[in-house]
Structure formats: structure tokens, C-alpha cells
Amino acid sequence: MRPAVPEALEVVRAGALTTVQDLGRPGHAHLGVPRSGALDPAAHRLANLLAGNTADAATLETTVDGTAVRALRDVTAAVTGAPCPVRIDGSPAAWGAPVRVPAGAVLDVGGAVEGLRSYVAFGGGVAVRPVLGSRATDLLSGLGPAPLDAGQLLPLGVPGEPQDAVDAVPLPAPPAELVLPLVLGPRADLFTDAALRALPEAVYRVAAASNRIGMRTDGPPIDRPDGAELPSEGMVLGAVQVPPDGLPVLFLADHPVTGGYPVIGVVPADRLGAAAQAVPGTPVVFVPVHGRPGPGSSGPRTH
């Protein structure tokens, strides 16, 4: 990992919830530690690419209303994810492209125009102390750095070589509707055939109580048989758990590693990025599939 340059950024405005994220800390579930990491990995990777970093460099993940930081040295930055206004010392700057922030200037990442979460990369990456090989903030376990506070100082790593011919790369718009492939199991057998047949026709909506731990839903309850609670068992990223109210919960990056409610199915990890940008009220449809779905399965419904 790159060495840190101390006091490279000062947090001027923390925002509602701004955390340090990288690609997470996989491989520690047996210790009770979830993967964590960026909820929208594609946006995180793109921000790093534009800033001249490797994909595993740490970025800032903002939520809803952005953040603002003062550069204490010249730095290259890039903002991706949820589209938002970007300003440097009050002057408009590019979103989705590398920008130069002079020493002393304030980079202000505004509120999301669409979607929920923006990603801010800096040349060299945010170089807070890693925990179990990752700099990611895990809200459930408390591992990693705390969410940002105004006045906090953040170190940056040493910038790498600038990327050639990377000026701007388009990103898909935040979803108007989430259509999520659902690989049934491991506890689909606890639900009636009628409940499984009804599932792909049911339209849910993203609930306001959703967070980095899980995307909660509102809508028609899934009919659960009596006695559907289980002894605690392993829980994976993308698991769709059905609690007693029958409303499915899609587990995201900071999910618990065990749970006692039945998991009706699992959404493949490479289909979860859109859930990071789905605002409350976004329609959600779960489409049961057998095996891993191919590319394009998360597009708009045609049935």
C-alpha cells in the first residue's frame, strides 16, 4: 500500500453520511466480519481510474447531500456515482472527469441530482490506516474509520502515474426501476409454491429505512409458513431475507454474517450496484432464476 502524506485534506462539510470505502475486506466472514466496501463498485472503480489510482485505492462515498474538503496540497480528484454539482472554490467543475484542485481550494461535491451515493477519488487514494487489509468503513461492525466529521484531516497516498487518454467515461443513470435476478435458495423450500409463483409479479418499493446494511422494501408480504424462523446460519452478500412481516430485505455490503430468518434467494453480487443508487420509492421486482444470470438481467422488465 502507498505511504501516506499527512494532512492532505481537511473536511469542511462532512455531509449526511460520508465514509471511506475501498473494495472491502473479503474472506473474514468466519470471524464475524462482513465484506463492507463501496456499495457501487463500478462507480468507485471509475473514480479511481479517472484520478490515476488502482481500483483498490480508497475513495469517499457520500450519501444524498455530498461533502466538501479543502486540499492542503495540489491534488487530482474525480467524482462519479450519483450525478451531482461539483465546484472548486465556488466555480463549476466537471463531474465524471479528472479535475485539478489547487492547494488551499475547496472541492464541494453537492447533493445528488439522481441516485443516492457519489464517489470522490483523489490521486494517491485516501490513506487512512487499514484494518484487516481494508480502509473501508463498516457501519455494522464498527471496523475502519468513523464517518467523516467537519474539521477532520485525511491523509492521501503518493499519486501514481496519470492515466493516458482517460478524460471522461459515461456511467449508467440511477435506476428508475430495479429488476433483480434472484437465485432461489437456500431456504426457498420453506415457502409455498404459490408464494414463489407470485414473487416475480409482485412490485415492491425501496423503503426509507434502507442503509448500507440492507435495502428494505415496502409492498405485498411474501406468505411465510408457520415456524419459518431458523437457528442462526451464515448470510452472504445479496441474500434476500424474509422477516416475520413478509417484506424482503436485500443485504448489502455491511450485512450481518449470520441470521435466523429464512433466505428465499440471493441476488448475485454483480447486480447489486444499482441498489446503491435506488432512492426510496424506487420500484423493485425480484425475478427468480436458476443459476447465475447473464449480462443484462437487471434491465427494465419486458413482461
C-alpha positions, 0 to 999 in steps of 0.5 A, a space after each residue: 500500500 502507498 505511504 501516506 502524506 499527512 494532512 492532505 485534506 481537511 473536511 469542511 462539510 462532512 455531509 449526511 453520511 460520508 465514509 471511506 470505502 475501498 473494495 472491502 475486506 473479503 474472506 473474514 466472514 468466519 470471524 464475524 466480519 462482513 465484506 463492507 466496501 463501496 456499495 457501487 463498485 463500478 462507480 468507485 472503480 471509475 473514480 479511481 481510474 479517472 484520478 490515476 489510482 488502482 481500483 483498490 485505492 480508497 475513495 469517499 462515498 457520500 450519501 444524498 447531500 455530498 461533502 466538501 474538503 479543502 486540499 492542503 496540497 495540489 491534488 487530482 480528484 474525480 467524482 462519479 456515482 450519483 450525478 451531482 454539482 461539483 465546484 472548486 472554490 465556488 466555480 463549476 467543475 466537471 463531474 465524471 472527469 479528472 479535475 485539478 484542485 489547487 492547494 488551499 481550494 475547496 472541492 464541494 461535491 453537492 447533493 445528488 441530482 439522481 441516485 443516492 451515493 457519489 464517489 470522490 477519488 483523489 490521486 494517491 487514494 485516501 490513506 487512512 490506516 487499514 484494518 484487516 487489509 481494508 480502509 473501508 468503513 463498516 457501519 455494522 461492525 464498527 471496523 475502519 474509520 468513523 464517518 467523516 466529521 467537519 474539521 477532520 484531516 485525511 491523509 492521501 497516498 503518493 499519486 501514481 502515474 496519470 492515466 493516458 487518454 482517460 478524460 471522461 467515461 459515461 456511467 449508467 443513470 440511477 435506476 428508475 426501476 430495479 429488476 433483480 435476478 434472484 437465485 432461489 435458495 437456500 431456504 426457498 423450500 420453506 415457502 409455498 409454491 404459490 408464494 414463489 409463483 407470485 414473487 416475480 409479479 409482485 412490485 415492491 418499493 425501496 423503503 426509507 429505512 434502507 442503509 448500507 446494511 440492507 435495502 428494505 422494501 415496502 409492498 405485498 408480504 411474501 406468505 411465510 409458513 408457520 415456524 419459518 424462523 431458523 437457528 442462526 446460519 451464515 448470510 452472504 452478500 445479496 441474500 434476500 431475507 424474509 422477516 416475520 412481516 413478509 417484506 424482503 430485505 436485500 443485504 448489502 455490503 455491511 450485512 450481518 454474517 449470520 441470521 435466523 430468518 429464512 433466505 428465499 434467494 440471493 441476488 448475485 453480487 454483480 447486480 447489486 450496484 444499482 441498489 446503491 443508487 435506488 432512492 426510496 420509492 424506487 420500484 423493485 421486482 425480484 425475478 427468480 432464476 436458476 443459476 447465475 444470470 447473464 449480462 443484462 438481467 437487471 434491465 427494465 422488465 419486458 413482461 
